[in-house]
Amino acid sequence: MAEETTFQANLVRRVQNYVLGTSTPSNSLLPLWEAIYNSLHAIQDRYDAKWAELGEIYISLIDPDSNNPSIEIRDNGVGLNKDNFNSFMTYDSDHKVTRGGKGLGRLSWLKVFAEAHVTSVFEQDNKLYQRSFTLVLNNEAPLSDYVVSEIKGVDPGTIVVLRRMKSAYAKHFPTKFDTTVRKVVAHFLPYLISSVRPKITIEGAAESIELGAYLKEKELALSAIPLAINDDISLKLEHNLLEKSVVEGKAAHKIYLAAHGRVVTEFDIGLALGLVTYIDREKLSYAYAGVLSGKIFDDSVNSERTAFDLDAELLETIKRQTFDAIRQVLATSIERVIQKQADITKSVIKKYPRYAYLVDDPKEFVVSSVPRNFRTAEQIYQQLAVLDYRDNRDIERKVEVLSRTEPKEEDPVETGVAELLGRLTEHEFSVLADYTVRRKIVLDLLEKRLQYKPDGTMKHYSEEALHSFIVPMRVTNKDVSVDKHNLWIVDDKLTYYEYWASDKALKKIVSENVSSDRPDVLLFAGRSAYHRPGTDQPVVIVEFKKPVRTDYDEEENPFVQIYSYIEDLQNGKILDKDGGQIQEVTADTPFFCYIIADFTPNMRKWLRLAQINVPLPGGGGFYGYNSDYRAFVQALSYKYVLKDARLRNEAFFKQLKI
């Protein structure tokens, strides 16, 4: 029995297996790239050394706005002669292997388009012939209407019409003429920026552009340098600047990796270099376009010419050294970025001086410690915070090592301790400076906003100012929080106290009042308790009374309310902020109580009755002690609280010159 012993071709299956997904926008143009490369090779074969001078390639966009656009590619190259046609009909042909050809290009035509019509004139045995056919996806008859005939009076050349792009690819096809021009320029950049440029013309419905001449007017060729990656690998890096009018996207600074003179892949270098805007030269704006090529790329490009089969670590090494070379060429532009980062760093340090110890010279700091793509104050602050954390961690480790070191007659440890204490002092000063600046800002804002109307009532936003600056709260019945506060304004002892409990559930207060009243209600309608976890220090109770309030009576006066609250705490009737019963308070627990209020005549009457009547220096309040409750009580006016807070911090403000 006779059996077939040769491998059989399956065009349909081969095209189906061709890796060219519809989700990648650039894949819609790959068949065009393949056709243009074929034309480039054809004019090189026909004209040899004069190929760029005599060869011509035309690209016509047909119905680019439709759902199924077509493209025509014409050249005056050698044509589909016998050798070229045999290669065309052979899968994985090695006919153009020295040029990087993989023998698969025309499969992309059938992958993306419905069909491809080819008309080619070529010379064979001193005669001219015309070969024409339509390439279709059919295993039995892949060449439809195939004809070869002798012809006269016509120059060699080939016309390829890629017909009816499939809809899945067409949705990514550029509809604007300028966009297509930019994409062709980007892909064929290795050809178009060289000293010998082919004539490639793109024709639209109303205009045409010859790319070589067009690009020459739009570029600045900087230099071409060898790039030695290691002893075995050497590449060529060509530096160019392109006017922004021919660049895709916004300030797209890119490096193109090419094999056999063909761009395979590209990546953006703008963020890595910190160049997110165009480069200004000679009153024009440019984007960087570098082309990287070499034998290792030629040898490792995959069959689809979309990637390189190279070790990931080697690729990273190549990228890193390429970046270093580009930085040298673009040093002036990068210097501007560095200076801007230094200016931002200065402003951040001025606002947050606790990090000043990290930055002796802002510019040196930026060069050594800040990525070039950090362009905002927030990013600089984050970098400072990270470095501050690392420095703290380093200090803690060194302290731990020194604490375990045995003392010796010589004093190397003492010297090390002194040096380390010097660092700690500097660091702690920076932390203190940060806190001090924050306090200055809070007091300035509070003083500016805490004002009274001529009738003695507060301006409508002043109560909110107190609410915002002294005891911030979120005022919804779903989430009420007084965990963070600025009670140091009242007394520095309260800085590290934590919110503990209220005499009335804050969520209940919120739910009982309309939203417009909530800030006032939360601030002025309850007593809040604070304590220092893990200590036996007194429990602190703070109560704010509404400014200029006069309606205090037997039941509604701050002293009855505070003492009643203490009894509830002692009897376990008050729940903590997490809803648990407070059991730490006993009859022996001391209390510090603060009443912040305006001293109206009615308030002064209750101060006398409660014997909280010893004047504070400066007349800003009164104090007294209730032995029954072990409660030390201070009644302070709003103006006194603000004035005293400023005096307590004034020395620090002067030291920092703020």
Secondary structure as the mmCIF struct_conf table of DSSP 4:
data_model
#
loop_
_struct_conf.conf_type_id
_struct_conf.id
_struct_conf.beg_label_comp_id
_struct_conf.beg_label_asym_id
_struct_conf.beg_label_seq_id
_struct_conf.end_label_comp_id
_struct_conf.end_label_asym_id
_struct_conf.end_label_seq_id
BEND BEND1 THR A 6 THR A 6
HELX_LH_PP_P HELX_LH_PP_P1 PHE A 7 ALA A 9
HELX_RH_AL_P HELX_RH_AL_P1 LEU A 11 GLN A 16
TURN_TY1_P TURN_TY1_P1 ASN A 17 ASN A 17
BEND BEND2 TYR A 18 TYR A 18
TURN_TY1_P TURN_TY1_P2 THR A 22 SER A 23
BEND BEND3 THR A 24 THR A 24
HELX_RH_3T_P HELX_RH_3T_P1 PRO A 25 LEU A 29
HELX_RH_AL_P HELX_RH_AL_P2 LEU A 30 TYR A 47
HELX_RH_3T_P HELX_RH_3T_P2 ASP A 48 LYS A 50
HELX_RH_AL_P HELX_RH_AL_P3 TRP A 51 LEU A 54
STRN STRN1 GLU A 56 ILE A 62
BEND BEND4 ASP A 63 ASP A 63
TURN_TY1_P TURN_TY1_P3 PRO A 64 ASP A 65
BEND BEND5 SER A 66 ASN A 68
STRN STRN2 SER A 70 ASP A 75
BEND BEND6 GLY A 77 VAL A 78
BEND BEND7 LEU A 80 LEU A 80
HELX_RH_AL_P HELX_RH_AL_P4 LYS A 82 PHE A 88
TURN_TY1_P TURN_TY1_P4 MET A 89 MET A 89
BEND BEND8 THR A 90 THR A 90
TURN_TY1_P TURN_TY1_P5 TYR A 91 ASP A 92
TURN_TY1_P TURN_TY1_P6 HIS A 95 LYS A 96
HELX_RH_3T_P HELX_RH_3T_P3 VAL A 97 ARG A 99
TURN_TY1_P TURN_TY1_P7 GLY A 100 GLY A 100
BEND BEND9 GLY A 103 GLY A 103
HELX_RH_AL_P HELX_RH_AL_P5 GLY A 105 VAL A 112
STRN STRN3 PHE A 113 GLN A 124
TURN_TY1_P TURN_TY1_P8 ASP A 125 ASN A 126
STRN STRN4 LYS A 127 LEU A 135
BEND BEND10 LEU A 137 LEU A 137
BEND BEND11 ASN A 139 GLU A 140
BEND BEND12 PRO A 142 PRO A 142
STRN STRN5 LEU A 143 GLU A 150
BEND BEND13 GLY A 153 GLY A 153
STRN STRN6 GLY A 157 MET A 165
HELX_RH_AL_P HELX_RH_AL_P6 SER A 167 ALA A 170
TURN_TY1_P TURN_TY1_P9 LYS A 171 HIS A 172
BEND BEND14 PHE A 173 PHE A 173
BEND BEND15 LYS A 176 LYS A 176
HELX_RH_AL_P HELX_RH_AL_P7 PHE A 177 HIS A 187
TURN_TY1_P TURN_TY1_P10 PHE A 188 PHE A 188
HELX_RH_AL_P HELX_RH_AL_P8 LEU A 189 LEU A 192
TURN_TY1_P TURN_TY1_P11 ILE A 193 ILE A 193
BEND BEND16 SER A 194 VAL A 196
STRN STRN7 LYS A 199 GLU A 203
BEND BEND17 ALA A 205 ALA A 206
STRN STRN8 SER A 208 GLU A 210
HELX_RH_AL_P HELX_RH_AL_P9 LEU A 211 LYS A 216
TURN_TY1_P TURN_TY1_P12 GLU A 217 LYS A 218
STRN STRN9 GLU A 219 ALA A 228
BEND BEND18 ASN A 230 ASP A 232
STRN STRN10 SER A 234 GLU A 243
HELX_RH_3T_P HELX_RH_3T_P4 LYS A 244 VAL A 246
BEND BEND19 VAL A 247 ALA A 251
STRN STRN11 LYS A 254 ALA A 259
TURN_TY1_P TURN_TY1_P13 HIS A 260 GLY A 261
STRN STRN12 ARG A 262 ASP A 268
HELX_RH_AL_P HELX_RH_AL_P10 GLY A 270 LEU A 273
TURN_TY1_P TURN_TY1_P14 GLY A 274 GLY A 274
BEND BEND20 THR A 277 THR A 277
HELX_LH_PP_P HELX_LH_PP_P2 TYR A 278 TYR A 278
STRN STRN13 ILE A 279 ARG A 281
TURN_TY1_P TURN_TY1_P15 GLU A 282 LYS A 283
STRN STRN14 LEU A 284 SER A 293
HELX_RH_AL_P HELX_RH_AL_P11 LYS A 295 SER A 300
STRN STRN15 VAL A 301 VAL A 301
TURN_TY1_P TURN_TY1_P16 SER A 303 GLU A 304
BEND BEND21 ARG A 305 THR A 306
STRN STRN16 PHE A 308 PHE A 308
HELX_RH_AL_P HELX_RH_AL_P12 ALA A 312 VAL A 329
TURN_TY1_P TURN_TY1_P17 LEU A 330 LEU A 330
HELX_RH_AL_P HELX_RH_AL_P13 ALA A 331 LYS A 351
HELX_RH_3T_P HELX_RH_3T_P5 PRO A 353 LEU A 358
BEND BEND22 ASP A 360 ASP A 361
HELX_RH_AL_P HELX_RH_AL_P14 PRO A 362 SER A 369
BEND BEND23 VAL A 370 VAL A 370
TURN_TY1_P TURN_TY1_P18 ARG A 372 ASN A 373
BEND BEND24 THR A 376 THR A 376
HELX_RH_AL_P HELX_RH_AL_P15 ALA A 377 SER A 403
TURN_TY1_P TURN_TY1_P19 ARG A 404 ARG A 404
BEND BEND25 THR A 405 THR A 405
HELX_LH_PP_P HELX_LH_PP_P3 GLU A 406 PRO A 407
BEND BEND26 GLU A 409 GLU A 410
HELX_RH_AL_P HELX_RH_AL_P16 PRO A 412 ARG A 449
STRN STRN17 TYR A 452 TYR A 452
TURN_TY1_P TURN_TY1_P20 PRO A 454 ASP A 455
BEND BEND27 GLY A 456 GLY A 456
HELX_LH_PP_P HELX_LH_PP_P4 THR A 457 THR A 457
STRN STRN18 MET A 458 MET A 458
HELX_LH_PP_P HELX_LH_PP_P5 LYS A 459 LYS A 459
TURN_TY1_P TURN_TY1_P21 HIS A 460 TYR A 461
HELX_RH_AL_P HELX_RH_AL_P17 SER A 462 PHE A 469
TURN_TY1_P TURN_TY1_P22 ILE A 470 ILE A 470
BEND BEND28 VAL A 471 VAL A 471
STRN STRN19 THR A 476 THR A 476
TURN_TY1_P TURN_TY1_P23 ASN A 477 LYS A 478
STRN STRN20 ASP A 479 ASP A 479
BEND BEND29 ASP A 483 LYS A 484
HELX_RH_3T_P HELX_RH_3T_P6 LEU A 487 ILE A 489
TURN_TY1_P TURN_TY1_P24 VAL A 490 VAL A 490
HELX_RH_3T_P HELX_RH_3T_P7 ASP A 492 LEU A 494
TURN_TY1_P TURN_TY1_P25 THR A 495 TYR A 496
STRN STRN21 GLU A 498 SER A 502
BEND BEND30 ASP A 503 LYS A 504
HELX_RH_AL_P HELX_RH_AL_P18 LEU A 506 SER A 511
TURN_TY1_P TURN_TY1_P26 GLU A 512 GLU A 512
BEND BEND31 ASN A 513 ASN A 513
HELX_RH_3T_P HELX_RH_3T_P8 SER A 515 ASP A 517
HELX_RH_AL_P HELX_RH_AL_P19 ARG A 518 PHE A 524
BEND BEND32 ALA A 525 ALA A 525
STRN STRN22 SER A 528 HIS A 531
TURN_TY1_P TURN_TY1_P27 PRO A 533 GLY A 534
BEND BEND33 THR A 535 THR A 535
HELX_LH_PP_P HELX_LH_PP_P6 GLN A 537 PRO A 538
STRN STRN23 VAL A 539 PHE A 544
HELX_LH_PP_P HELX_LH_PP_P7 LYS A 545 LYS A 546
TURN_TY1_P TURN_TY1_P28 PRO A 547 VAL A 548
BEND BEND34 GLU A 554 ASN A 557
HELX_RH_AL_P HELX_RH_AL_P20 PRO A 558 GLN A 570
TURN_TY1_P TURN_TY1_P29 ASN A 571 GLY A 572
STRN STRN24 LEU A 575 LEU A 575
TURN_TY1_P TURN_TY1_P30 LYS A 577 ASP A 578
BEND BEND35 GLY A 579 GLY A 579
HELX_LH_PP_P HELX_LH_PP_P8 GLY A 580 GLY A 580
STRN STRN25 GLN A 581 GLN A 581
HELX_LH_PP_P HELX_LH_PP_P9 ILE A 582 ILE A 582
BEND BEND36 GLU A 584 GLU A 584
TURN_TY1_P TURN_TY1_P31 ALA A 587 ASP A 588
STRN STRN26 PHE A 591 ILE A 596
HELX_RH_AL_P HELX_RH_AL_P21 PRO A 601 LEU A 609
TURN_TY1_P TURN_TY1_P32 ALA A 610 GLN A 611
STRN STRN27 VAL A 614 PRO A 615
HELX_LH_PP_P HELX_LH_PP_P10 LEU A 616 LEU A 616
TURN_TY1_P TURN_TY1_P33 PRO A 617 GLY A 618
BEND BEND37 GLY A 619 GLY A 620
STRN STRN28 GLY A 621 ASN A 626
TURN_TY1_P TURN_TY1_P34 SER A 627 ARG A 630
STRN STRN29 ALA A 631 LEU A 636
HELX_RH_AL_P HELX_RH_AL_P22 TYR A 638 LEU A 656
TURN_TY1_P TURN_TY1_P35 LYS A 657 LYS A 657
#
